[in-house]
């Protein structure tokens, strides 16, 4: 079966499941339907001029009315049936070229069902050196220079004219516009997916968008600290930009992606000699550290530090991403001079010390 025959077979399956809308006049290159994402069309299952096309050869799909689209028929199956890309691969029965690493894990017997899965295709991006507004944002907001941003794989999605209706890790449709920093999420040498940060989020558009399920089972590790062996010392921060800012300060830093620590992440720290919590110095960050130590402190050798340097406005910085250059030495001094036992830390967090 060639790929065109496979695409036709996949479309037949979607028709039988009543997942595709009313047929339109097909073109030499595309199958044409009413858009199956009726929520984008006022709930209408039939549009007057069917705008949804599926390429007969590649399986790429796009709605010329609402803008939703994808690069593979696998993505369409995953979206319409509400399954992961791995499950779509198994349902369709052929290798998915864009997720070779996922297929290998499926067939190796090492997949626990907990490894992260990317549920959206990568948007169009351009190199950072072609995006002066992105370079300025990274420097003004985080003091991340262009060279380091490029090393972290950051690129720029410039097009803010047409929103991309994308599915987040919880399966919810989100309207994601351009003007976003886009960068890969990797862990232990394996690609997990991609994440993005809006320069100027509008309305209910999320500032960060990570279309990755089970992302809490790994860390965001731009330096590749866990690629071979667990590091002797690792700093835990909440956000991806914080981790890159820590890289600038030559601190071995990874991001948990939230103010907390999951069981899977705690297990990955079992071989680390010392774990240093450096969450945001706010209520959520302090609560996250307290909960992490309560749940996992007995199994970790840990220390705690809070950012105490000033940001560029002369105010106390709340997180590594806000602090100006040079906060690294301040943090190392805190880690060295303030060895805290679990009990005394809890008292501090509760305001008793």
ZADO-1210 file (C-alpha; in nm, 4 decimals, padded with zeros to 6 digits):
<atoms>
<atom x="00.0000" y="00.0000" z="00.0000" code="UNK" pos="1"/>
<atom x="00.1495" y="00.3342" z="-00.1049" code="UNK" pos="2"/>
<atom x="00.0970" y="00.6504" z="00.0998" code="UNK" pos="3"/>
<atom x="-00.1861" y="00.7834" z="-00.1204" code="UNK" pos="4"/>
<atom x="-00.3751" y="00.4553" z="-00.0736" code="UNK" pos="5"/>
<atom x="-00.3123" y="00.4763" z="00.2992" code="UNK" pos="6"/>
<atom x="-00.4509" y="00.8318" z="00.3161" code="UNK" pos="7"/>
<atom x="-00.7630" y="00.7168" z="00.1308" code="UNK" pos="8"/>
<atom x="-00.8019" y="00.4254" z="00.3740" code="UNK" pos="9"/>
<atom x="-00.7683" y="00.6643" z="00.6692" code="UNK" pos="10"/>
<atom x="-01.0328" y="00.8968" z="00.5226" code="UNK" pos="11"/>
<atom x="-01.2663" y="00.6014" z="00.4709" code="UNK" pos="12"/>
<atom x="-01.2271" y="00.5151" z="00.8389" code="UNK" pos="13"/>
<atom x="-01.3121" y="00.8727" z="00.9395" code="UNK" pos="14"/>
<atom x="-01.6201" y="00.8676" z="00.7162" code="UNK" pos="15"/>
<atom x="-01.7408" y="00.5393" z="00.8630" code="UNK" pos="16"/>
<atom x="-01.6968" y="00.6851" z="01.2129" code="UNK" pos="17"/>
<atom x="-01.8934" y="00.9922" z="01.1009" code="UNK" pos="18"/>
<atom x="-01.6003" y="01.2122" z="01.1955" code="UNK" pos="19"/>
<atom x="-01.5908" y="01.3993" z="00.8653" code="UNK" pos="20"/>
<atom x="-01.8470" y="01.6500" z="00.7477" code="UNK" pos="21"/>
<atom x="-02.0391" y="01.6611" z="00.4210" code="UNK" pos="22"/>
<atom x="-01.8361" y="01.5924" z="00.1064" code="UNK" pos="23"/>
<atom x="-01.7536" y="01.8812" z="-00.1224" code="UNK" pos="24"/>
<atom x="-01.6286" y="01.8841" z="-00.4823" code="UNK" pos="25"/>
<atom x="-01.2876" y="01.7176" z="-00.4714" code="UNK" pos="26"/>
<atom x="-00.9919" y="01.8722" z="-00.6522" code="UNK" pos="27"/>
<atom x="-00.7102" y="01.6876" z="-00.8311" code="UNK" pos="28"/>
<atom x="-00.4945" y="01.7193" z="-00.5176" code="UNK" pos="29"/>
<atom x="-00.7399" y="01.7381" z="-00.2248" code="UNK" pos="30"/>
<atom x="-01.0335" y="01.5567" z="-00.0725" code="UNK" pos="31"/>
<atom x="-01.2798" y="01.8306" z="00.0304" code="UNK" pos="32"/>
<atom x="-01.5276" y="01.8236" z="00.3201" code="UNK" pos="33"/>
<atom x="-01.7203" y="02.0472" z="00.5530" code="UNK" pos="34"/>
<atom x="-01.4939" y="02.1207" z="00.8465" code="UNK" pos="35"/>
<atom x="-01.5292" y="01.8516" z="01.1166" code="UNK" pos="36"/>
<atom x="-01.4425" y="02.1067" z="01.3861" code="UNK" pos="37"/>
<atom x="-01.7967" y="02.2416" z="01.3963" code="UNK" pos="38"/>
<atom x="-01.7302" y="02.4378" z="01.7152" code="UNK" pos="39"/>
<atom x="-01.5233" y="02.6720" z="01.4977" code="UNK" pos="40"/>
<atom x="-01.8220" y="02.7320" z="01.2696" code="UNK" pos="41"/>
<atom x="-02.0998" y="02.8170" z="01.5125" code="UNK" pos="42"/>
<atom x="-02.1870" y="02.4491" z="01.5627" code="UNK" pos="43"/>
<atom x="-02.2757" y="02.3959" z="01.1953" code="UNK" pos="44"/>
<atom x="-02.1867" y="02.0507" z="01.0635" code="UNK" pos="45"/>
<atom x="-02.2365" y="02.1668" z="00.7029" code="UNK" pos="46"/>
<atom x="-02.0820" y="02.4774" z="00.5566" code="UNK" pos="47"/>
<atom x="-02.2227" y="02.6318" z="00.2393" code="UNK" pos="48"/>
<atom x="-01.8874" y="02.5993" z="00.0634" code="UNK" pos="49"/>
<atom x="-01.6946" y="02.3088" z="00.2215" code="UNK" pos="50"/>
<atom x="-01.3589" y="02.4609" z="00.3247" code="UNK" pos="51"/>
<atom x="-01.1761" y="02.1584" z="00.4694" code="UNK" pos="52"/>
<atom x="-00.9170" y="01.9937" z="00.2459" code="UNK" pos="53"/>
<atom x="-00.7044" y="01.6805" z="00.2919" code="UNK" pos="54"/>
<atom x="-00.4124" y="01.6312" z="00.0555" code="UNK" pos="55"/>
<atom x="-00.4530" y="01.3025" z="-00.1300" code="UNK" pos="56"/>
<atom x="-00.0793" y="01.2266" z="-00.1269" code="UNK" pos="57"/>
<atom x="00.0582" y="01.3590" z="00.2026" code="UNK" pos="58"/>
<atom x="-00.2491" y="01.3555" z="00.4266" code="UNK" pos="59"/>
<atom x="-00.1866" y="01.7179" z="00.5320" code="UNK" pos="60"/>
<atom x="-00.5137" y="01.8922" z="00.6189" code="UNK" pos="61"/>
<atom x="-00.6356" y="02.2490" z="00.6501" code="UNK" pos="62"/>
<atom x="-00.9596" y="02.4437" z="00.6872" code="UNK" pos="63"/>
<atom x="-00.9513" y="02.7582" z="00.4779" code="UNK" pos="64"/>
<atom x="-01.2295" y="02.9089" z="00.6879" code="UNK" pos="65"/>
<atom x="-01.1260" y="02.8642" z="01.0535" code="UNK" pos="66"/>
<atom x="-00.7537" y="02.8065" z="00.9934" code="UNK" pos="67"/>
<atom x="-00.7162" y="02.4749" z="01.1777" code="UNK" pos="68"/>
<atom x="-00.4703" y="02.2383" z="01.0159" code="UNK" pos="69"/>
<atom x="-00.2017" y="01.9745" z="01.0494" code="UNK" pos="70"/>
<atom x="00.0819" y="01.8116" z="00.8601" code="UNK" pos="71"/>
<atom x="-00.0312" y="01.4496" z="00.8776" code="UNK" pos="72"/>
<atom x="-00.3458" y="01.2365" z="00.8735" code="UNK" pos="73"/>
<atom x="-00.2256" y="01.0968" z="01.2078" code="UNK" pos="74"/>
<atom x="-00.2709" y="01.4365" z="01.3698" code="UNK" pos="75"/>
<atom x="-00.6262" y="01.4522" z="01.2323" code="UNK" pos="76"/>
<atom x="-00.7099" y="01.1089" z="01.3739" code="UNK" pos="77"/>
<atom x="-00.5613" y="01.2043" z="01.7101" code="UNK" pos="78"/>
<atom x="-00.7590" y="01.5287" z="01.7188" code="UNK" pos="79"/>
<atom x="-01.0956" y="01.3867" z="01.6105" code="UNK" pos="80"/>
<atom x="-01.0815" y="01.0701" z="01.8203" code="UNK" pos="81"/>
<atom x="-00.9198" y="01.2389" z="02.1194" code="UNK" pos="82"/>
<atom x="-00.6289" y="00.9943" z="02.1353" code="UNK" pos="83"/>
<atom x="-00.2523" y="01.0348" z="02.1544" code="UNK" pos="84"/>
<atom x="-00.0291" y="01.0215" z="01.8490" code="UNK" pos="85"/>
<atom x="00.0987" y="00.6836" z="01.9669" code="UNK" pos="86"/>
<atom x="-00.2557" y="00.5466" z="01.9746" code="UNK" pos="87"/>
<atom x="-00.3233" y="00.6981" z="01.6323" code="UNK" pos="88"/>
<atom x="-00.0170" y="00.5177" z="01.4996" code="UNK" pos="89"/>
<atom x="-00.1457" y="00.1866" z="01.6299" code="UNK" pos="90"/>
<atom x="-00.4996" y="00.2507" z="01.5012" code="UNK" pos="91"/>
<atom x="-00.3739" y="00.3384" z="01.1557" code="UNK" pos="92"/>
<atom x="-00.1113" y="00.0652" z="01.1550" code="UNK" pos="93"/>
<atom x="00.1732" y="00.2396" z="00.9750" code="UNK" pos="94"/>
<atom x="00.4857" y="00.4223" z="01.0971" code="UNK" pos="95"/>
<atom x="00.4514" y="00.7940" z="01.1543" code="UNK" pos="96"/>
<atom x="00.7701" y="00.9492" z="01.0187" code="UNK" pos="97"/>
<atom x="00.7587" y="01.2501" z="01.2500" code="UNK" pos="98"/>
<atom x="00.7548" y="01.0387" z="01.5670" code="UNK" pos="99"/>
<atom x="01.0158" y="00.7729" z="01.4994" code="UNK" pos="100"/>
<atom x="01.1362" y="00.7923" z="01.8586" code="UNK" pos="101"/>
<atom x="00.7844" y="00.7271" z="01.9887" code="UNK" pos="102"/>
<atom x="00.7450" y="00.4273" z="01.7621" code="UNK" pos="103"/>
<atom x="01.0753" y="00.2826" z="01.8829" code="UNK" pos="104"/>
<atom x="00.9631" y="00.3130" z="02.2447" code="UNK" pos="105"/>
<atom x="00.6324" y="00.1454" z="02.1642" code="UNK" pos="106"/>
<atom x="00.8051" y="-00.1507" z="02.0035" code="UNK" pos="107"/>
<atom x="01.0903" y="-00.1763" z="02.2533" code="UNK" pos="108"/>
<atom x="00.8689" y="-00.2609" z="02.5488" code="UNK" pos="109"/>
<atom x="01.0165" y="00.0276" z="02.7508" code="UNK" pos="110"/>
<atom x="00.7185" y="00.2589" z="02.7127" code="UNK" pos="111"/>
<atom x="00.5488" y="00.3030" z="03.0487" code="UNK" pos="112"/>
<atom x="00.2574" y="00.5027" z="02.9117" code="UNK" pos="113"/>
<atom x="00.3945" y="00.7990" z="03.1044" code="UNK" pos="114"/>
<atom x="00.6460" y="00.9334" z="02.8540" code="UNK" pos="115"/>
<atom x="00.5426" y="01.2774" z="02.7216" code="UNK" pos="116"/>
<atom x="00.3635" y="01.2963" z="02.3883" code="UNK" pos="117"/>
<atom x="00.3381" y="01.6015" z="02.1655" code="UNK" pos="118"/>
<atom x="-00.0191" y="01.6478" z="02.0380" code="UNK" pos="119"/>
<atom x="00.0304" y="01.9388" z="01.7959" code="UNK" pos="120"/>
<atom x="00.2475" y="01.9961" z="01.4912" code="UNK" pos="121"/>
<atom x="00.5211" y="02.2567" z="01.5049" code="UNK" pos="122"/>
<atom x="00.4106" y="02.5990" z="01.3738" code="UNK" pos="123"/>
<atom x="00.6005" y="02.7906" z="01.1074" code="UNK" pos="124"/>
<atom x="00.9052" y="02.9621" z="01.2582" code="UNK" pos="125"/>
<atom x="01.1993" y="03.1745" z="01.1484" code="UNK" pos="126"/>
<atom x="01.5515" y="03.2053" z="01.2955" code="UNK" pos="127"/>
<atom x="01.5871" y="03.4502" z="01.5830" code="UNK" pos="128"/>
<atom x="01.8413" y="03.6630" z="01.3992" code="UNK" pos="129"/>
<atom x="01.5594" y="03.7529" z="01.1591" code="UNK" pos="130"/>
<atom x="01.3307" y="03.8642" z="01.4431" code="UNK" pos="131"/>
<atom x="01.4621" y="04.1791" z="01.6160" code="UNK" pos="132"/>
<atom x="01.1432" y="04.2090" z="01.8252" code="UNK" pos="133"/>
<atom x="01.2041" y="03.8612" z="01.9723" code="UNK" pos="134"/>
<atom x="01.5707" y="03.9369" z="02.0424" code="UNK" pos="135"/>
<atom x="01.4702" y="04.2584" z="02.2196" code="UNK" pos="136"/>
<atom x="01.2026" y="04.0771" z="02.4240" code="UNK" pos="137"/>
<atom x="01.4424" y="03.8069" z="02.5425" code="UNK" pos="138"/>
<atom x="01.7000" y="04.0634" z="02.6499" code="UNK" pos="139"/>
<atom x="01.4619" y="04.3129" z="02.8110" code="UNK" pos="140"/>
<atom x="01.2537" y="04.0518" z="02.9931" code="UNK" pos="141"/>
<atom x="01.5073" y="03.7826" z="03.0827" code="UNK" pos="142"/>
<atom x="01.8528" y="03.9168" z="02.9923" code="UNK" pos="143"/>
<atom x="01.8972" y="03.6170" z="02.7633" code="UNK" pos="144"/>
<atom x="02.1434" y="03.7026" z="02.4837" code="UNK" pos="145"/>
<atom x="02.0909" y="03.5927" z="02.1252" code="UNK" pos="146"/>
<atom x="02.3777" y="03.3408" z="02.1287" code="UNK" pos="147"/>
<atom x="02.2374" y="03.1553" z="02.4305" code="UNK" pos="148"/>
<atom x="01.8825" y="03.1641" z="02.2933" code="UNK" pos="149"/>
<atom x="02.0040" y="03.0035" z="01.9708" code="UNK" pos="150"/>
<atom x="02.1887" y="02.7350" z="02.1701" code="UNK" pos="151"/>
<atom x="01.8589" y="02.6621" z="02.3481" code="UNK" pos="152"/>
<atom x="01.6913" y="02.6114" z="02.0092" code="UNK" pos="153"/>
<atom x="01.4615" y="02.9136" z="02.0380" code="UNK" pos="154"/>
<atom x="01.3009" y="03.0290" z="01.7129" code="UNK" pos="155"/>
<atom x="01.0231" y="03.2781" z="01.6385" code="UNK" pos="156"/>
<atom x="00.6701" y="03.2320" z="01.5055" code="UNK" pos="157"/>
<atom x="00.5948" y="03.5749" z="01.3542" code="UNK" pos="158"/>
<atom x="00.2494" y="03.5463" z="01.1979" code="UNK" pos="159"/>
<atom x="-00.0169" y="03.6978" z="01.4236" code="UNK" pos="160"/>
<atom x="-00.2765" y="03.7396" z="01.1496" code="UNK" pos="161"/>
<atom x="-00.4334" y="03.3934" z="01.1492" code="UNK" pos="162"/>
<atom x="-00.4873" y="03.2148" z="01.4821" code="UNK" pos="163"/>
<atom x="-00.3926" y="02.8492" z="01.5066" code="UNK" pos="164"/>
<atom x="-00.6620" y="02.6470" z="01.6791" code="UNK" pos="165"/>
<atom x="-00.4445" y="02.4084" z="01.8738" code="UNK" pos="166"/>
<atom x="-00.5080" y="02.1333" z="02.1260" code="UNK" pos="167"/>
<atom x="-00.3309" y="02.1657" z="02.4581" code="UNK" pos="168"/>
<atom x="-00.2161" y="01.8818" z="02.6832" code="UNK" pos="169"/>
<atom x="-00.5662" y="01.8548" z="02.8341" code="UNK" pos="170"/>
<atom x="-00.7291" y="01.8200" z="02.4933" code="UNK" pos="171"/>
<atom x="-00.8824" y="02.1687" z="02.5002" code="UNK" pos="172"/>
<atom x="-00.8962" y="02.3808" z="02.1861" code="UNK" pos="173"/>
<atom x="-00.6981" y="02.7036" z="02.2302" code="UNK" pos="174"/>
<atom x="-00.6598" y="02.9983" z="01.9958" code="UNK" pos="175"/>
<atom x="-00.2849" y="03.0484" z="01.9644" code="UNK" pos="176"/>
<atom x="-00.1580" y="03.3438" z="01.7646" code="UNK" pos="177"/>
<atom x="00.1869" y="03.4172" z="01.6313" code="UNK" pos="178"/>
<atom x="00.4439" y="03.6481" z="01.7868" code="UNK" pos="179"/>
<atom x="00.5645" y="03.3592" z="02.0019" code="UNK" pos="180"/>
<atom x="00.9009" y="03.2182" z="02.0969" code="UNK" pos="181"/>
<atom x="00.9027" y="02.8497" z="01.9995" code="UNK" pos="182"/>
<atom x="01.1601" y="02.6034" z="02.1318" code="UNK" pos="183"/>
<atom x="01.2116" y="02.2271" z="02.1697" code="UNK" pos="184"/>
<atom x="01.1562" y="02.0332" z="02.4907" code="UNK" pos="185"/>
<atom x="01.4166" y="01.7595" z="02.5259" code="UNK" pos="186"/>
<atom x="01.5130" y="01.5307" z="02.8105" code="UNK" pos="187"/>
<atom x="01.7880" y="01.2690" z="02.8376" code="UNK" pos="188"/>
<atom x="01.8766" y="01.3250" z="02.4733" code="UNK" pos="189"/>
<atom x="01.5234" y="01.2548" z="02.3469" code="UNK" pos="190"/>
<atom x="01.2848" y="01.4982" z="02.1835" code="UNK" pos="191"/>
<atom x="00.9647" y="01.5403" z="02.3834" code="UNK" pos="192"/>
<atom x="00.7898" y="01.8080" z="02.1786" code="UNK" pos="193"/>
<atom x="00.7803" y="02.1852" z="02.1664" code="UNK" pos="194"/>
<atom x="00.6720" y="02.4722" z="02.3839" code="UNK" pos="195"/>
<atom x="00.6132" y="02.8418" z="02.3237" code="UNK" pos="196"/>
<atom x="00.5977" y="03.1742" z="02.5027" code="UNK" pos="197"/>
<atom x="00.3838" y="03.4637" z="02.3747" code="UNK" pos="198"/>
<atom x="00.5505" y="03.8013" z="02.3505" code="UNK" pos="199"/>
<atom x="00.2201" y="03.9835" z="02.3925" code="UNK" pos="200"/>
<atom x="-00.0666" y="03.7439" z="02.4840" code="UNK" pos="201"/>
<atom x="-00.4105" y="03.8720" z="02.3871" code="UNK" pos="202"/>
<atom x="-00.7408" y="03.8009" z="02.5588" code="UNK" pos="203"/>
<atom x="-00.7509" y="03.4489" z="02.7016" code="UNK" pos="204"/>
<atom x="-00.4533" y="03.3354" z="02.4935" code="UNK" pos="205"/>
<atom x="-00.2130" y="03.1481" z="02.7243" code="UNK" pos="206"/>
<atom x="00.1258" y="03.3085" z="02.7878" code="UNK" pos="207"/>
<atom x="00.2895" y="02.9642" z="02.7722" code="UNK" pos="208"/>
<atom x="00.1554" y="02.6927" z="02.5434" code="UNK" pos="209"/>
<atom x="00.2894" y="02.3369" z="02.5791" code="UNK" pos="210"/>
<atom x="00.0922" y="02.0835" z="02.3700" code="UNK" pos="211"/>
<atom x="00.2565" y="01.7901" z="02.5496" code="UNK" pos="212"/>
<atom x="00.0824" y="01.5263" z="02.7589" code="UNK" pos="213"/>
<atom x="00.2575" y="01.3809" z="03.0656" code="UNK" pos="214"/>
<atom x="00.5098" y="01.6652" z="03.0583" code="UNK" pos="215"/>
<atom x="00.5391" y="01.6360" z="03.4369" code="UNK" pos="216"/>
<atom x="00.7256" y="01.3061" z="03.4012" code="UNK" pos="217"/>
<atom x="01.0437" y="01.4824" z="03.2818" code="UNK" pos="218"/>
<atom x="01.2248" y="01.8139" z="03.3276" code="UNK" pos="219"/>
<atom x="01.2927" y="02.0897" z="03.0787" code="UNK" pos="220"/>
<atom x="01.6688" y="02.0392" z="03.0508" code="UNK" pos="221"/>
<atom x="01.8201" y="02.2767" z="02.7921" code="UNK" pos="222"/>
<atom x="02.1759" y="02.2048" z="02.9103" code="UNK" pos="223"/>
<atom x="02.1405" y="01.8257" z="02.8720" code="UNK" pos="224"/>
<atom x="02.2306" y="01.7648" z="03.2367" code="UNK" pos="225"/>
<atom x="02.0481" y="01.4283" z="03.2471" code="UNK" pos="226"/>
<atom x="02.1628" y="01.3124" z="02.9034" code="UNK" pos="227"/>
<atom x="02.4246" y="01.0647" z="03.0322" code="UNK" pos="228"/>
<atom x="02.4381" y="01.0511" z="03.4114" code="UNK" pos="229"/>
<atom x="02.2453" y="01.2417" z="03.6798" code="UNK" pos="230"/>
<atom x="02.4347" y="01.5589" z="03.7772" code="UNK" pos="231"/>
<atom x="02.5839" y="01.5961" z="04.1251" code="UNK" pos="232"/>
<atom x="02.3968" y="01.9236" z="04.1809" code="UNK" pos="233"/>
<atom x="02.0800" y="02.0404" z="04.0106" code="UNK" pos="234"/>
<atom x="01.8716" y="02.3533" z="04.0644" code="UNK" pos="235"/>
<atom x="01.4950" y="02.3189" z="04.0176" code="UNK" pos="236"/>
<atom x="01.3050" y="02.6187" z="03.8819" code="UNK" pos="237"/>
<atom x="00.9464" y="02.6493" z="03.7619" code="UNK" pos="238"/>
<atom x="00.9677" y="02.7935" z="03.4111" code="UNK" pos="239"/>
<atom x="01.1613" y="02.7311" z="03.0928" code="UNK" pos="240"/>
<atom x="01.2934" y="03.0860" z="03.0622" code="UNK" pos="241"/>
<atom x="01.4116" y="03.0631" z="03.4228" code="UNK" pos="242"/>
<atom x="01.6111" y="02.7522" z="03.3298" code="UNK" pos="243"/>
<atom x="01.7746" y="02.9318" z="03.0372" code="UNK" pos="244"/>
<atom x="01.8521" y="03.2318" z="03.2596" code="UNK" pos="245"/>
<atom x="02.0173" y="02.9887" z="03.5029" code="UNK" pos="246"/>
<atom x="02.2211" y="02.8489" z="03.2139" code="UNK" pos="247"/>
<atom x="02.3432" y="03.2040" z="03.1517" code="UNK" pos="248"/>
<atom x="02.4588" y="03.2085" z="03.5157" code="UNK" pos="249"/>
<atom x="02.6385" y="02.8733" z="03.4625" code="UNK" pos="250"/>
<atom x="02.4076" y="02.7060" z="03.7164" code="UNK" pos="251"/>
<atom x="02.3040" y="02.3426" z="03.6476" code="UNK" pos="252"/>
<atom x="01.9336" y="02.4198" z="03.6208" code="UNK" pos="253"/>
<atom x="01.6212" y="02.2374" z="03.4971" code="UNK" pos="254"/>
<atom x="01.2545" y="02.3386" z="03.5010" code="UNK" pos="255"/>
<atom x="00.9701" y="02.1378" z="03.6535" code="UNK" pos="256"/>
<atom x="00.7168" y="02.3299" z="03.4355" code="UNK" pos="257"/>
<atom x="00.5120" y="02.4245" z="03.7433" code="UNK" pos="258"/>
<atom x="00.5423" y="02.5105" z="04.1131" code="UNK" pos="259"/>
<atom x="00.5723" y="02.1505" z="04.2232" code="UNK" pos="260"/>
<atom x="00.7471" y="01.8175" z="04.1841" code="UNK" pos="261"/>
<atom x="00.5782" y="01.5052" z="04.0498" code="UNK" pos="262"/>
<atom x="00.6515" y="01.1494" z="04.1616" code="UNK" pos="263"/>
<atom x="00.8223" y="01.0755" z="03.8291" code="UNK" pos="264"/>
<atom x="01.0417" y="01.3848" z="03.8535" code="UNK" pos="265"/>
<atom x="01.1345" y="01.3009" z="04.2133" code="UNK" pos="266"/>
<atom x="01.2373" y="00.9508" z="04.1011" code="UNK" pos="267"/>
<atom x="01.4695" y="01.1019" z="03.8382" code="UNK" pos="268"/>
<atom x="01.6440" y="01.2943" z="04.1179" code="UNK" pos="269"/>
<atom x="01.7327" y="00.9787" z="04.3091" code="UNK" pos="270"/>
<atom x="02.0861" y="00.9751" z="04.1672" code="UNK" pos="271"/>
<atom x="02.1493" y="01.3479" z="04.2253" code="UNK" pos="272"/>
<atom x="02.3805" y="01.4269" z="04.5176" code="UNK" pos="273"/>
<atom x="02.2087" y="01.7565" z="04.6013" code="UNK" pos="274"/>
<atom x="01.8855" y="01.9104" z="04.4767" code="UNK" pos="275"/>
<atom x="01.8444" y="02.2867" z="04.5217" code="UNK" pos="276"/>
<atom x="01.4909" y="02.4266" z="04.5069" code="UNK" pos="277"/>
<atom x="01.4837" y="02.7711" z="04.3467" code="UNK" pos="278"/>
<atom x="01.1131" y="02.8196" z="04.2783" code="UNK" pos="279"/>
<atom x="00.9581" y="03.1635" z="04.2369" code="UNK" pos="280"/>
<atom x="00.9731" y="03.3710" z="04.5540" code="UNK" pos="281"/>
<atom x="00.5960" y="03.4109" z="04.5799" code="UNK" pos="282"/>
<atom x="00.3088" y="03.2317" z="04.7557" code="UNK" pos="283"/>
<atom x="00.2730" y="02.9658" z="04.4866" code="UNK" pos="284"/>
<atom x="00.6465" y="02.8993" z="04.4778" code="UNK" pos="285"/>
<atom x="00.6803" y="02.8699" z="04.8556" code="UNK" pos="286"/>
<atom x="00.3774" y="02.6428" z="04.8731" code="UNK" pos="287"/>
<atom x="00.5198" y="02.4310" z="04.5901" code="UNK" pos="288"/>
<atom x="00.8497" y="02.3834" z="04.7732" code="UNK" pos="289"/>
<atom x="00.6718" y="02.2967" z="05.0978" code="UNK" pos="290"/>
<atom x="00.4562" y="02.0354" z="04.9264" code="UNK" pos="291"/>
<atom x="00.7519" y="01.8902" z="04.7344" code="UNK" pos="292"/>
<atom x="00.9544" y="01.8476" z="05.0524" code="UNK" pos="293"/>
<atom x="00.6566" y="01.7075" z="05.2413" code="UNK" pos="294"/>
<atom x="00.5998" y="01.4440" z="04.9725" code="UNK" pos="295"/>
<atom x="00.9555" y="01.3702" z="04.8587" code="UNK" pos="296"/>
<atom x="01.1972" y="01.5279" z="05.1079" code="UNK" pos="297"/>
<atom x="01.2702" y="01.2000" z="05.2851" code="UNK" pos="298"/>
<atom x="01.4182" y="01.0620" z="04.9618" code="UNK" pos="299"/>
<atom x="01.6143" y="01.3687" z="04.8486" code="UNK" pos="300"/>
<atom x="01.9277" y="01.5485" z="04.9604" code="UNK" pos="301"/>
<atom x="01.8047" y="01.9022" z="04.9163" code="UNK" pos="302"/>
<atom x="01.8635" y="02.2680" z="04.9940" code="UNK" pos="303"/>
<atom x="01.6419" y="02.5705" z="04.9395" code="UNK" pos="304"/>
<atom x="01.7187" y="02.9222" z="04.8200" code="UNK" pos="305"/>
<atom x="01.5081" y="03.2197" z="04.7144" code="UNK" pos="306"/>
<atom x="01.6069" y="03.4872" z="04.4659" code="UNK" pos="307"/>
<atom x="01.6940" y="03.8002" z="04.6635" code="UNK" pos="308"/>
<atom x="01.8599" y="04.0139" z="04.3966" code="UNK" pos="309"/>
<atom x="01.6963" y="04.3181" z="04.2348" code="UNK" pos="310"/>
<atom x="01.5319" y="04.3191" z="03.8933" code="UNK" pos="311"/>
<atom x="01.5911" y="04.5846" z="03.6292" code="UNK" pos="312"/>
<atom x="01.3326" y="04.8172" z="03.7887" code="UNK" pos="313"/>
<atom x="01.5064" y="04.8152" z="04.1249" code="UNK" pos="314"/>
<atom x="01.2452" y="04.5841" z="04.2777" code="UNK" pos="315"/>
<atom x="01.3142" y="04.2521" z="04.4502" code="UNK" pos="316"/>
<atom x="01.3172" y="03.9795" z="04.1845" code="UNK" pos="317"/>
<atom x="01.0650" y="03.7010" z="04.2412" code="UNK" pos="318"/>
<atom x="01.2109" y="03.4430" z="04.0034" code="UNK" pos="319"/>
<atom x="01.5357" y="03.3716" z="03.8155" code="UNK" pos="320"/>
<atom x="01.3913" y="03.5031" z="03.4896" code="UNK" pos="321"/>
<atom x="01.3379" y="03.8485" z="03.6447" code="UNK" pos="322"/>
<atom x="01.6800" y="03.8748" z="03.8071" code="UNK" pos="323"/>
<atom x="01.9599" y="04.0586" z="03.6295" code="UNK" pos="324"/>
<atom x="02.2945" y="03.9016" z="03.5452" code="UNK" pos="325"/>
<atom x="02.4961" y="03.7947" z="03.8444" code="UNK" pos="326"/>
<atom x="02.2222" y="03.6347" z="04.0526" code="UNK" pos="327"/>
<atom x="02.3984" y="03.2999" z="04.0260" code="UNK" pos="328"/>
<atom x="02.6712" y="03.3824" z="04.2763" code="UNK" pos="329"/>
<atom x="02.4045" y="03.5129" z="04.5165" code="UNK" pos="330"/>
<atom x="02.2144" y="03.1853" z="04.4935" code="UNK" pos="331"/>
<atom x="02.5262" y="02.9735" z="04.5390" code="UNK" pos="332"/>
<atom x="02.6118" y="03.1710" z="04.8515" code="UNK" pos="333"/>
<atom x="02.2638" y="03.1085" z="04.9916" code="UNK" pos="334"/>
<atom x="02.2900" y="02.7369" z="04.9188" code="UNK" pos="335"/>
<atom x="02.6313" y="02.7221" z="05.0877" code="UNK" pos="336"/>
<atom x="02.5513" y="02.9349" z="05.3926" code="UNK" pos="337"/>
<atom x="02.1928" y="02.8321" z="05.4648" code="UNK" pos="338"/>
<atom x="02.1790" y="02.4528" z="05.5030" code="UNK" pos="339"/>
<atom x="01.8171" y="02.3930" z="05.6041" code="UNK" pos="340"/>
<atom x="01.6748" y="02.0755" z="05.7494" code="UNK" pos="341"/>
<atom x="01.3232" y="01.9807" z="05.6472" code="UNK" pos="342"/>
<atom x="01.1721" y="02.0784" z="05.9806" code="UNK" pos="343"/>
<atom x="01.3262" y="02.4239" z="05.9972" code="UNK" pos="344"/>
<atom x="01.2290" y="02.4870" z="05.6345" code="UNK" pos="345"/>
<atom x="00.8650" y="02.4087" z="05.7048" code="UNK" pos="346"/>
<atom x="00.8725" y="02.6484" z="05.9998" code="UNK" pos="347"/>
<atom x="01.0139" y="02.9200" z="05.7768" code="UNK" pos="348"/>
<atom x="00.7520" y="02.8625" z="05.5114" code="UNK" pos="349"/>
<atom x="00.4746" y="02.8776" z="05.7688" code="UNK" pos="350"/>
<atom x="00.6049" y="03.2032" z="05.9092" code="UNK" pos="351"/>
<atom x="00.7145" y="03.0509" z="06.2411" code="UNK" pos="352"/>
<atom x="01.0819" y="03.1388" z="06.2028" code="UNK" pos="353"/>
</atoms>
